Amino acid sequence: MQTARFGASIRKLHDSAIKDKKKSYECPKCGKIKVVRKGNALWMCKGCKSTFAGGAYSFTTEAGELSRRLAADYAKSS
């Protein structure tokens, strides 16, 4: 079994990252909860077979959400 060592906070962060990695996410295209991790930062929907780039351990990251909101705001103002 793979675990983080040397501190409770590191173990909690490790467990959280592994839980996010194994979780299924909602597909932005088809809406089904079938997006799973295929590789480092590669995610694929089992429903519509679409492939997405995302975070290493979770489908979306804070930086990705920020850039998506900024792009939407820019599109509205144009």
Phi and psi in degrees as a GROMACS rama.xvg file:
@    title "Ramachandran Plot"
@    xaxis  label "Phi"
@    yaxis  label "Psi"
@TYPE xy
-93.534  123.302  GLN-2
-137.514  156.669  THR-3
-81.6737  152.709  ALA-4
-120.775  168.73  ARG-5
67.1933  53.8978  PHE-6
135.855  141.307  GLY-7
-68.3767  -39.1559  ALA-8
-66.7409  -36.3549  SER-9
-68.035  -40.0872  ILE-10
-63.4893  -39.5982  ARG-11
-65.4586  -42.4624  LYS-12
-63.9986  -41.6718  LEU-13
-62.8451  -46.7875  HIS-14
-62.9134  -38.4643  ASP-15
-65.502  -42.1923  SER-16
-65.572  -41.1965  ALA-17
-67.5557  -38.4566  ILE-18
-64.528  -42.3794  LYS-19
-65.375  -35.3067  ASP-20
-66.5638  -38.0869  LYS-21
-87.8909  -8.1311  LYS-22
-76.8277  150.536  LYS-23
-93.433  142.62  SER-24
-118.443  165.285  TYR-25
-80.0271  135.15  GLU-26
-77.1012  131.113  CYS-27
-69.269  -22.1897  PRO-28
-88.2953  -54.5749  LYS-29
-100.308  -15.6511  CYS-30
84.6438  -1.7985  GLY-31
-80.2817  152.259  LYS-32
-91.6561  73.4305  ILE-33
-137.777  16.9602  LYS-34
-83.8789  121.318  VAL-35
-126.371  160.029  VAL-36
-78.8296  130.344  ARG-37
-106.043  -26.1622  LYS-38
-168.126  -173.056  GLY-39
-62.9928  109.506  ASN-40
68.9917  15.5918  ALA-41
-113.035  126.907  LEU-42
-126.591  141.724  TRP-43
-134.4  139.641  MET-44
-87.3105  127.236  CYS-45
-76.7157  -16.3768  LYS-46
-81.0476  -53.9858  GLY-47
-108.325  2.10657  CYS-48
62.936  23.2946  LYS-49
-80.9153  146.064  SER-50
-112.294  139.343  THR-51
-130.805  154.295  PHE-52
-99.562  138.3  ALA-53
-151.06  -152.874  GLY-54
-79.9385  167.576  GLY-55
-68.3483  -37.6009  ALA-56
-118.428  -12.479  TYR-57
-136.399  156.015  SER-58
-64.4853  -38.4654  PHE-59
-121.2  151.992  THR-60
-119.864  166.461  THR-61
-62.5732  -40.7813  GLU-62
-66.5704  -38.0438  ALA-63
-66.6578  -41.0917  GLY-64
-64.42  -40.7678  GLU-65
-63.4826  -45.442  LEU-66
-67.3249  -34.0837  SER-67
-65.6149  -42.4668  ARG-68
-66.9098  -40.7379  ARG-69
-64.3906  -39.9093  LEU-70
-66.289  -38.2043  ALA-71
-66.5136  -40.8779  ALA-72
-65.0783  -39.5631  ASP-73
-65.8016  -39.0313  TYR-74
-66.8153  -35.8491  ALA-75
-66.8363  -39.4602  LYS-76
-78.2736  -18.7335  SER-77
